[in-house]
Amino acid sequence: MYKPFIILALLITSTAASQQRQDLTVERVFNSQEFASERFGPARWVEDGDGYTTLERSDKFEGASDIVRYETKSGERSILVSAEDLVPGGTELPLSIRDYTWSNNRNMLMIFTNTQRVWRRHTRGDYWVLNLSTKILRQIGKDYPESSLMFAKFSPDDKKIGYVSKHNIYVEDLESGKITTITSDGTDKLINGTFDWAYEEEFGCRDGFRWSPDSKSIAYWQIDASDIRVFNMINNTDSIYSFEIPIQYPKVGEDPSSCKIGVVSATGGETTWLPIPGDSKQNYLPRMMWSPDSKSIMSQQINRKQNTNKLWSYSVASNEVKNVFTDKDEE
């Protein structure tokens, strides 16, 4: 006499299971983190390797993370920044952490969130800074468009933050909030502080500016893609209807973008361009770094055939360059 109830229970279970199967959509699988496996990191060494920090799931907020510290020798764990510390004023949920950076003195934490992908990686988004002493959390570059900031980083003296937005470079004072415009001529064709598609494809170049160790200057790349024609790539996978993605793409036999490196004061002013010899369209400048004393810049130059590699040393004081290394493949 219990068979009707058993059949009813089986029907309800089958219907529920069928409903769950119907809910397993492509959107859930590919455009959410619901089925993502747990990962380690991002991890950061602190105090010369005595400890490291990483992200771990918050017990209080679903889907949010705490930043925890582990002692290298003992493995002792402590929560340095809880998800509760990362709730912006006027909201109820903590920031989603895509990446994070400690200031050099470890008194401040910068959070990279609300990110968007540029070509291959998520390099554009919003940045927030948490003062660990006061627990004050504030957004950097909040007056610029949402998810438009790139490559934000503390100055070595931890007093400022430099970042790129819409192909221009800015410096924000952490105490006063004052923003200094470092470059103002950036467009879709004239690119400051980052790179075009070709430089990313050939050399993995993305972050296009460097603080000097004394925090007084910024060196940056400028890409001039004015003569590069647009190739319309067809995207057939991200929408029911295909759409075009315009890419500045130099075809075989055409010149690539020109590139140069400039130095400018962190307080703004005119840019001084490194007088590296050679045609800027027939030579690449994929790498650049400051000397520890902030007096010179080393820059790598590779010809278009990529069979000659040169290293140039630039003196900031004299505005002169000299070749310190050349390596050339045999023809």
C-alpha positions, 0 to 999 in steps of 0.5 A: 500500500506504500507503492504510490508514495514511493513512486511519488517520491521518485518522481519528485526526486527525478524532477529535481534532478532534471531541473538541476541538469537544466540549470547546468548552463554554458554561462555557469560553467565558463563565465562564473567561478562556481566550478573553479578549483581552489588555487594557491596565491597570489603569494608575496614574500615579506620581511626578506623571506621570514614569512609570506602572504596569500589569499584564503577563503573568508569564513564570514563572507561567501566568495570573499578572501582574507589575506593571511600570513604564514611564518616560513620556518614554523608555518604559524598562520595569522590573518593580516587583513580580513575580508571585513577590512575590505568593505568599502564605505556605503556597501555591504560586501568586500572587494573581490581580490584579483591581485594585491601589492604591499607597500615597501614599508608594509603599512599599506595594501593595494587591491586590484579588483573589478578587472577586465581582460586586455588581450590575454590578461586582466590588466585593467580594473580598479585599485583600492588602498588600505592603510593598515594602521587606520583601516581607512580604505579608499579608491585610487583614481576614483574620478576616472572611468570604471575599470580603466586603471592599469599597472598601479604601483607604489613609488619606492618611498611609498608616498605616491602611486603611479598608474595608467588610464586611457593611455596616459600616466598619472601620479596620485599623492597618497596623503593629499589625494592630489593627482598629477598628470604626467602625460596628456597626449595619449590616444588610441594611436599614441600610447603612453605607459603600456603597449600595442598588440604587437609588442605584447605578442612579440615580447610579452610587454604590458606594463609600460612605466617604471619609477626611479628608485629615488621616487623623483622620476618616471621612465616610460614607453611611448608607442606611436601606432598612427600608421598601423592599419586596423585588422577586424578579427571576427569573434564567433564564440562570445555571443549568439551573433558574431562581432568584430574586434578591431586590432592595430595589426601590421601585416607582413611587409608593413612597418610596425609601430615606432617606439621611444622611451622618455623620462619625466619628473614625478611632479610633471613637466616636459619629457626628455626622450632617450637619444637611442640611435636607429630607426624607431620603426625598424628597431624594438625597445622591449626592456628598460630598467633604472640603475639603483642610484637613479642616475642612469637607465639601461635599455635593450634594443633589438633590430626588426630581424631580431638577430642583433641585440644591443644594450644602451646606457643612458645618463640622466644628467648628460642626456647621452647614451652609450652602447655597453653590449652588442650581440649579433647572430651570424648571417 
